[in-house]
Amino acid sequence: MKLATATWLLTLRALRESLRQPGNEVANAFIPLFFYVVTVGAVGSVARDAFGVADYKGFQLPVAVLQGAAGVASGAGLAMTLDIQSGYFEKLALTPAPRLALVLGRMLADAVKALILSAAILILALLYGAGFETGPLGVAVLLAAAFGFALAYSGIGVAIALKTGSPQAAQAGFIIFFPLLFLAPTFAPVEVFASWLEAVARVNPVTYILLGMRSLVTDGWDWAALLKCGAATAGIGVVTISLTLAALRGRVRQ
C-alpha cells in the first residue's frame, strides 16, 4: 500500500473518531477562548500606555491560536495510546501499510482539527474586535502556520505514546507547551521583559512562531518574522518527528 493512500485512510479514521467524541473538541476550543477573553479584559485597557500595544485583541489572537493548536495536537498521543492498549496498533503494524503512515495519519488528523479550531478562534476574535493588518491572504498564512505547528508539535505526544504506551505520560505533551508559551512574549513585547526572561525568550522557538503569526495580525507583511516562524516550526518538526520515528522503530520491534 502506498504511503499517501495509507496515510489518507488513517487520517480519515482519526477524524471520524473526533466526530464520535465532540466533547473533546469543545474543551479544546473553550480553554484558549477563555484565556483570550480574560487576558484581553484584564490587560487590554492598559496595554497602550504600559508597553505601546494599541490593538491588544489582535496582539493576543496568535496566543489563542497557538494554545488551541497545541491542545489539539497533544490529543494525538492520547489517541495513540488507546490504539496501543486495545491492540489495534499492533494489527495495523501487521498490514501492508507503511510504518510511517501509522503515525502520520494520526498527526495529520490533529493538524486538520487544529486548522479548523484556529479558523473558529480567528472568526470569534475578529467579531470581538481584533484587527488583522494583512487581510484575507494573511489569514490564510496564519492558518497554514497553525497547521504546520500542530503537525510538528503532535509528534511529542505520539513519540511518548509509542515509547511508553501510557495515556498519562502521553498527556505530558500539552504540559510541555505551557512553559514554552509563557517563556515567550505572550502577554507583552519581549522588549519590556526582565533581562533574564528576555534571554530565555530569545532562544525559545515558540517566540518566533508567535512573533511571525503576530506580525500578520498587527504589523503587516514582515518577511523576516515569517521566515523565522517557518524555520522555528520546521526545527520543532525535525526534532519531534525524529523522536517519533525512533519510538516507532522500538514499538514495532517489541
C-alpha positions in Angstrom: 0.0 0.0 0.0 1.4 3.4 -0.9 2.3 5.8 1.8 0.0 8.6 0.6 -3.0 6.2 0.4 -2.4 4.6 3.8 -1.9 8.0 5.4 -5.1 9.4 3.9 -7.2 6.4 5.1 -5.7 6.6 8.6 -6.3 10.3 8.7 -9.9 9.9 7.8 -10.3 7.2 10.5 -8.8 9.6 13.1 -11.1 12.4 12.0 -14.2 10.1 12.3 -13.2 9.3 15.9 -13.4 13.0 16.6 -16.9 13.2 15.2 -17.9 10.5 17.6 -16.4 12.4 20.6 -17.2 16.1 20.0 -16.8 16.8 23.7 -13.1 16.7 23.4 -13.1 19.3 20.7 -15.4 21.6 22.7 -12.9 21.5 25.5 -10.0 22.3 23.1 -11.9 25.4 21.9 -13.1 26.6 25.3 -9.7 26.9 27.0 -7.9 29.2 24.5 -11.0 31.3 24.1 -11.4 31.6 27.9 -7.8 32.8 28.3 -8.1 35.1 25.4 -11.2 36.9 26.7 -9.8 37.1 30.3 -6.4 38.3 29.3 -7.8 41.0 26.9 -10.2 42.1 29.6 -7.5 42.3 32.3 -4.7 43.9 30.3 -6.2 45.4 27.1 -7.2 48.8 28.7 -3.6 49.5 29.9 -1.6 47.8 27.1 -1.2 51.0 25.0 0.3 53.0 28.0 2.1 50.1 29.6 4.0 48.8 26.5 2.8 50.5 23.4 0.3 47.9 22.1 -2.7 49.6 20.6 -4.6 46.5 19.4 -4.3 44.1 22.3 -7.1 42.0 21.0 -5.0 41.4 17.8 -1.9 41.0 19.9 -3.4 38.1 21.9 -5.1 36.4 18.9 -2.0 34.3 17.9 -1.6 33.2 21.5 -5.1 31.8 21.5 -4.4 30.1 18.1 -1.2 28.5 19.3 -2.8 27.4 22.6 -5.7 25.8 20.7 -3.4 24.1 18.2 -1.2 22.7 21.0 -4.2 21.4 22.9 -5.5 19.6 19.8 -2.1 18.3 18.8 -1.5 16.8 22.3 -4.5 14.6 21.7 -2.6 12.6 19.1 -0.6 10.9 21.8 -3.5 10.0 23.9 -5.4 8.5 21.0 -2.3 6.6 20.0 -2.1 5.0 23.5 -5.7 3.9 23.2 -4.9 2.1 19.9 -1.8 0.5 21.6 -3.8 -0.7 24.6 -6.6 -2.0 22.5 -4.2 -4.0 20.3 -5.4 -2.1 17.2 -1.9 -0.6 16.6 -0.3 -4.0 16.5 -2.9 -5.1 14.0 -2.1 -2.1 11.8 1.6 -2.9 12.1 0.9 -6.3 10.5 -0.8 -4.9 7.5 1.0 -3.8 4.3 0.6 -0.1 5.3 3.9 1.7 5.5 5.0 2.1 9.1 5.3 5.8 8.7 1.6 6.1 7.8 0.7 4.7 11.2 1.9 7.9 12.8 1.5 10.4 10.0 -2.3 9.6 9.7 -2.8 10.4 13.4 -0.6 13.6 13.3 -2.2 14.9 10.1 -5.7 14.4 11.6 -4.8 16.5 14.6 -3.3 19.2 12.3 -6.6 19.3 10.4 -8.5 19.7 13.6 -6.2 22.4 14.7 -6.7 24.2 11.4 -10.5 24.1 11.9 -10.2 25.3 15.5 -7.8 28.1 14.6 -10.3 29.3 12.0 -13.1 29.3 14.6 -10.9 31.2 17.1 -9.9 33.7 14.4 -13.6 34.4 13.4 -14.6 34.9 17.0 -11.6 37.2 17.7 -12.5 39.3 14.7 -16.1 39.5 15.8 -14.7 40.6 19.3 -12.9 43.5 17.6 -9.4 42.3 16.8 -7.8 43.8 13.8 -5.9 42.0 11.0 -3.4 44.0 9.0 -2.7 41.6 6.2 -6.2 40.8 5.2 -7.6 37.6 3.7 -4.2 36.4 2.4 -2.7 36.9 5.8 -5.5 34.9 7.4 -4.6 32.0 5.1 -0.9 32.3 6.0 -1.8 32.3 9.7 -3.9 29.2 9.4 -1.2 27.5 7.4 1.2 28.3 10.2 -1.2 26.9 12.8 -1.5 23.7 10.7 2.3 23.4 10.5 2.8 24.0 14.2 0.1 21.4 15.2 1.6 18.8 12.8 5.1 19.4 14.2 4.0 19.5 17.9 1.8 16.5 17.7 5.0 14.4 17.3 5.8 14.9 21.0 2.7 13.2 22.3 2.9 10.4 19.7 6.6 9.7 20.5 5.8 9.5 24.2 2.8 7.2 23.5 4.8 4.9 21.3 7.7 4.7 23.8 5.5 4.2 27.0 2.0 3.2 25.9 0.8 5.2 28.9 -2.1 7.7 28.5 -0.8 9.7 31.5 2.6 10.0 30.0 1.3 11.0 26.6 -0.7 13.9 28.1 2.6 15.4 29.1 2.9 16.7 25.6 0.5 19.6 26.4 2.2 20.2 29.7 5.5 20.8 27.9 3.8 23.5 25.8 2.9 25.8 28.8 6.4 26.7 29.8 7.3 27.3 26.2 4.3 29.6 25.7 4.8 31.6 29.0 8.5 32.0 28.3 7.7 33.7 25.0 6.3 37.3 24.6 2.8 36.1 25.3 1.4 39.0 27.3 3.8 41.8 26.4 6.6 42.5 23.9 9.9 41.0 24.6 11.5 44.4 24.9 9.8 45.0 28.3 10.9 41.7 29.8 13.5 41.4 32.6 16.9 40.7 31.1 16.9 37.0 32.2 13.5 36.4 30.8 14.3 38.2 27.5 17.4 35.9 27.1 15.2 32.8 27.6 12.6 34.1 25.2 15.3 34.8 22.5 16.2 31.1 22.4 12.6 29.8 22.7 11.4 28.6 19.3 7.8 29.4 20.3 8.8 33.0 20.5 9.5 33.2 16.7 6.3 31.2 15.8 4.3 33.6 17.9 6.0 36.7 16.5 5.6 35.5 13.0 1.8 35.0 13.5 1.5 38.2 15.4 3.2 40.2 12.6 0.4 39.1 10.3 -2.2 40.5 12.7 -0.7 43.7 14.0 2.2 44.8 11.7 1.6 43.8 8.1 3.9 41.7 5.9 7.1 41.2 7.8 9.0 38.6 5.8 11.9 38.2 8.2 9.4 37.4 11.0 7.6 34.9 8.8 10.8 33.2 7.7 11.8 32.8 11.4 8.4 31.4 12.1 8.7 28.9 9.4 12.3 27.9 10.5 11.2 27.5 14.1 8.3 25.3 13.1 10.5 23.2 10.8 13.1 22.9 13.6 10.4 21.6 16.1 9.2 19.3 13.4 12.6 17.8 12.7 13.1 17.1 16.4 9.6 15.7 17.1 9.3 13.5 14.0 12.8 12.1 14.6 11.7 11.2 18.1 8.5 9.7 16.8 10.3 7.6 14.2 12.8 6.3 16.8 9.9 5.4 19.1 8.1 3.7 16.3 11.0 1.5 15.4 11.2 0.5 19.1 7.5 -0.2 19.3 7.2 -2.4 16.2 10.2 -4.5 17.3 8.6 -5.4 20.5 
